[in-house]
Amino acid sequence: MRYHVKLKNYLDQTMQINTPLQLLGGISIADFLAEYWQKKPLLIKAAVPGFHGLLSPNELAGLACEDDVQSRLISHKKNKWILENGPFEEERFASLPDRDWTLLVQSVNHHLYDATKLLAMFNFIPHARLDDLMVSYAPDGGGVGPHFDSYDVFLLQGLGQRIWRISQQQDLTLVNGAPLKILKNFVTEQEWVLDPGDMLYLPPHAAHWGIAVGDCMTYSIGFRTPSAKELGREFLDFLQDHTDCKGMYADPDLTYQQHPAQISKEMVDKVSTMLEQIKWNKKDVAEFLGQYLSEPKPHIMFDAPAKISRANFQKKLLSSGLALTLKSQMLFSDDCFYLNGEKITFIDDQATLLMNLADHRKLLPSSFSSKLTDEFVTQLHLWYQTGYVEFIQ
């Protein structure tokens, strides 16, 4: 894979919230969060100097042919938008025209080690908010039309150039019948040309329209913003396994009612009293968020490695260290840790190790020293066998 920028300085640098960052155009983390995050767009020239991308157009197309990769092909022909979902056959790309189409590949960070280094540059945003790294390729004129997203996104330019037209308009009326959410009445308020290494931050619902200038690749670092409806629905599902309502409906005081089809006030009162048993607290909410936000998407599958005994695993652990696999997501709250939707609790030295694993996605061999209890090694070995963690390569 081709990678044209050294990220070591970004990764080694301790992030000071009041220190100006080149990644943010000389703005500090504190100022960015206060003035721009979820508020207004920000254009950053030379955010990542020397950046030309993590992979080539052909390598991106190769990913789009894989069964476990989500990809889309969007074309614009005769004023109509056409959407095709992957995986694709290689021959499909050979038949495409010279312009006016776009290939989008989701979750490239699940398949490319260098992508985790790129995402680490954005660690000033909590991992619980991270969605994925989407990469797009388009020839001249390609794009997905004027639209808005319901999430925060950093658009980092790789190969080539892209024109970005931006609007903070309130009119979000969509084109009827289009397979994509294309804005019907887009009005350009600002227009910028992004070169390799330039970046554009957009808050949710900021209307935008990207148009490729020649061959173009864009790296979209997206941060999820779940709706209240989504969180409510998922939390109610969570409560099914975490609430113990006792008793059965009973009405020994039942009296005759004139209309047998009527739901009586007495029945409503009894059921209301029973449902008052459903309670939750902030600890329940934290557990729900840990499980829900680390839960892999339905299409994600983990590859189990060759079997290794627990004893040999521990020896390898002390010599090689351990890292989360690319598809793994790990979060924590207090002493509760959530790896791919599964909860585990550790305290003291083991908790500190897991916090570092969650924050930095790896633990060097020197991290372990004498901190390995039998229970802790057994848990790490189980995660290894499941494909959640791997030895550092």
N, C-alpha and C positions, 0 to 999 in steps of 0.2 A: 504494500500500500504506500502511496506517496504522501509524504507529510513534510511541508515546507516551512515550518516555524518551530522554534524551540519554546516549549512551554515550561521548562524547568524553573525559570525565574518566577513565573506565576505560581507554580506549585510549591516551591520552597519558601516563598515569601509569606510571612505571617500577616494575615489581613488585618490592618488597622482601620477601623471604620472612619477615621478622620483623615486618612492619608489619601491624596489624589492618586487615582489609578488610570493608567493609560487605557485599560480595557473600557473605562467609562468616560473617556475623553478628558481626563484630568479632573474629573469630579470624584469626590470621596464617596464611599459607600453610604455614609450617613446622609450626605446631600442628595445622592441619587434616590435613596429610599424616601426621603422627605419631600422632594420636589417632583420626581418623575414616576416612581413606581405606582402603577395603577392610576396615574393621573394624566400624563401627556407623553407624546412621542419624544424620542431623543435620537438625533443623528450623531454618530461617533465616527469620525474619519480616523483611519489607521488605528482602529481599536486593537487589532492583532497584527502588527507589522510583519510582513513577509508571508502571511497566510495565503495559500492558494488552494487549500483543500486537503481532505484526508484520503480521498480515493478518486479515481478517474471516472469519466462517464461510462466507460465499458464495465468497470467494476461495479458501479451502481446498478447498471442494467442487469449484471449477473445476479446481484442480490434480489432484484425484482423477479427473477425466474425461480427463486427458492420457495418451496411450499410453506415454510414457517415464517415468511416475511410478508408483511402487509404493504402493498404497493398499489398505486393508481396511475393511470395514463389518461391525461386530459388533453383534448384537442379542440380547436375552434375552427369550424368550417362552415362557410356560407351563413354566417351570423348565428350558428348553432353550436352549443357546447355539448361535447360528447365525453362521457366518462366510462372508462374500462377499469375493472378491478383485476389485480394479479392473483396468482402468479402468472407470468407470461412465458410464452415460448420464445426462444431466441429469434426465430424468424419474424416475429412481430416487429422487432426493432428495425430489421432490414427493410421493411416495407413502409416505414414512416416517411413523411415528406421532409423537406429541408427546413421548414419553419412552422410556427404556430402550434406547438404541442409541448407538453410538460410531463415528465416522469417524477412522481413523488414516492419516496420510500420512507416508511415509518420506522422508528426504533432502531436506527442504525447503530446506536450505542450498545445494542444487544449482540452485535456481530463484529464489532471493530474495537480492538483494545485502545487505539489512539483516541477514539471518541470519548472514553472515560476521562482522559487527560483534558480534553477540550471542555467537558462538562464540569470538571473540577475547578475551572476558572470562574464558575458561577456559584461557588459554594457560599457566597454571601446571601443567597436565597435558600431557604430551608429545603432539604431533600424531600420533605413531605409534599412540597408543591411541584416538584419536578415531574414532568410527563415523559418526554423523550427528546431525542435528536432526530428530526426529520431532514432528509437531504433531497433536494430537487435538482433536476437537470432540465434545461430547455435550450433549444436552438433559437435563432433570431426570432423575435416576436412572440415567443412562448410565454405563457403565464396562465393563471387560473381566473383571470377577470377581477373586476372590483368586488371586494367582499370584506367581511369583518370576522374576527375570531372571538370566541368567548373565553380566551385565555391570554395570559401574558406571553410575549414571545420576543426573543432576540434574534434578528435576522442577520447572520454573518455572511458576507460575500466571499465565496471561494473563487473558482474559475470565472474569468470574464467580468462582464459588467451587467448591472440590472438597474433599470429606471424604477424608482418607487414614487408613486403618486399617493399622497396622504390627504385625508379629510377627517375632521372631527364632526362631521355632519350628523344631525339627529334623525334624518330620513333614512331608515334602514329597510325600506320597501324592497322586496326581492322580485326577480324576474320569474314570472309564472312558468311552470313546466320545465325549468332548467334542472339538470341533474345535480347542480351545485348551487350553493347559496350566493347567487350573483346579484349585486346591488343594481336596482333598476335605474336609479337617479343619482349616480355618483358624480360629485362635483370636486374637482381637484383644487385643494387649497395650498399645497406645497408639493414640490417635485424635486427629487434628488437623484443623482447617478452615483451608485455605489461601486467602488473598485475593490479588488481583492484586499481583504483585511478590514474593510469598512463594515460598520454594523449599525443597524437600526433597531431601537427598542420601541415596541408598540404595546400599550395597555389594552385590556379587553375592550372590544367594540369600537376600536379606532379603525375607520374604514381605510383600506389600502388596496393598491393595484400595482403589482410588480410585472415588468415587461423586460424580457431578456434582450440584451444588445449583443448579438452574436452568441456563440456558445457560452452558457452561463450555468453556474452551480451555486446554490444558496443553502446554507446550513441554518436550520430553524431550531433554536433551543426553546422548547415550549414548557410553560408552567401551568398546571391544571388549576382551574377555578370551579370546583363543583358547585352546582346550583343547590339552593336550599331544598328543593324538591328531591334532588338526587340523594343528598345526605339524609333527608328525612326518611325516604324509602329504604335506604340501605340500613339506617339505624334501627328501623322497626324490624327488619329481618334479623339484625344482630340481637335484638331483645328477645326474639323467639327462643334462642338458646341460652339466654342469660336471665330469664324471668321465670319464677316458679309461682304461678297462680294456683292457690289451693281451693278446694271445695267444688261443689257442683251446684248448678242452678236448682233451687228448690222453692216450692210455693205451697207449703202446707196450709197457708191461710187463703188459698185460692177461693174466690167467690164467683158466682155466675155473672157472665157479662152478656149483654144483649146482642152484640155483634161478635161472633166467634172469629172473624178475620181481623179484628182490631188488635193492635199491639197496645196493651194497657199501660197506663202511667205507672202502675205498680211493677210491671215487668221491667220497664225502662229503669226505674229506681233501683231494683235489685241488681240488674246487670251493671249499672253504673257503679254500685258499691263494690261489686266483684272486680271490676276493672281498675279500681283505685289501688289494687295490689301492685299494679305495674308502676314501678318507680325506678329511677336511675339517678346517679350522681356524676360528678365530674370525672371520677376514676373510671366509671363505665364509658363515658364519652372518650376518654383518652385511649382506653383499650379498643374501642370501636375504631377510632381513627388509625391506631397502629395497625390493626388487622386489615382494615379496608384500603388504606393508602399504600400498604406494602403488598397487597394481593396482586399476583400476576394477572395480566389480561387473559381472557379465555383461550387465545390461540397460542400462548406461550407454553412450550414444553421444555423440561430440563433433561439434559443428557447425563446419565449416570456414568461415571468413569469405570475403568477396570477395578475389580475388587482388590482391596488391600486390607491386611489384618490390622487390628487396632494397634498392636505393638509397632508394626512397621509404619503405620500412619503417624504415630507419635515421634518416631525417629525422623521421618521426613519433615514433619512439622517443625522440629527444632533446627533443621538444616536449611529449609527452604522458605518457611513462613507460610502465610495463608492469605487468600484474597477472595472476595466475593466474585462469583462468576458473573459474566456480563449481564445476564438476564435477572440477576438477583436485586432486590430492593430491601434494605434494612433500615428500620427506624427504632427509636426507643423513647420511653417515657418513664422517668424515675428508674427503678430497677427492672422494668419490664422491657423486653426486647422482642421485636417483631420482624421476622425474616420470611418474606414471601407469604405473608398472611398468617404465619404460625407464631404463637407466643411462647416465650421462654423467660424464666426469671433467674438471674444470678446477682450476687452481691459482692462487695469488696473488690479484690484484685481482678476477679473474673468479669465483673461488671465493667470495670475500667477498660479491660481488653476489648470487650464487646462494643463499648462506646467508641473506641478508636477504630474498630473494624467498620462500624456503621458510618462514622464521619469520613474516614479516609479510604474505605473499601479494601484495605489490606493491613496485615500485621507482619512486620519483619521478624525474622527468627529471634533477634535480640529482644523482642517484646515479651517473650514467654518466660525465660529464665526459670525461676522456681515457682511460678504462679500456676502451674498446671495441676489441678486436682483430677482425680479419676473421673468424677462426674463431668467436669468440663471437657476433658479429652473425649469422653464418650459422646458428648453432644456434638463436638466439632466433627468427630468421625462420622456420626449419623448425617450431618449436613453434607459432608463430603460425598458419602455414598448416594445421597439424594441428588447431587449435582448443584447444590446451592453454593458451595465454596470449592476452591481449588488451590493447589500449591502455586506460589508465585512463580511465574515463568520468566 
